[in-house]
Amino acid sequence: MKWEIADLDTVFQDEVRHETGVDLTRCYQCGKCTAGCPLAYKMDEAPTAIMRYIQLGLRDEAVRANTSWVCVSCQTCSTRCPQDVDIAGVMDGLRRISKRSGYGHVDRIVRTFLDVFLGTIKRYGRLYELGLIAAYNIASLQPFKDFSVAPGMILKGKIKFMPPEVKTRRAKEIFERCKRMEGQQ
């Protein structure tokens, strides 16, 4: 690709730094984040490319890519980084920026899964797999997608039929605190 200096958004790197607290100037493009990423093959842009886009101020390229939405925040990239750059934290920040910028629709399936996953945690205080699967299948308009597999998994003890008995007050407090913090930004 060829870019002109006029295409560069010089404030984007500062926006990402403010959003995430990560100093992106430390990244020297070694590529360890991409080499260790278990989902890099599913991303339309490699994590190292996203980091370079941010460094260059190429907002649209960084925000429109599905990379931040595919990232599962496993921390492999951040752990492998020789400069201690929190790449997973940058991906979280890019998702928030993407939503605010109107690009949150980039990968509807991934976004639907994230919304359902967090809703399950908020409701039950921890992950309830059967509830997650059922809610995701309904939200993605595939209500019977995994229906034939569920009984075997329940019988083998791979997933529980009933949700966990957990006090959800603490989880709800965390979600409320996050909501307040997002409102302050």
Order of alpha helices (4+ residues) and beta strands (2+ residues): alpha-alpha-alpha-alpha-alpha-alpha-alpha-alpha-alpha-alpha-alpha
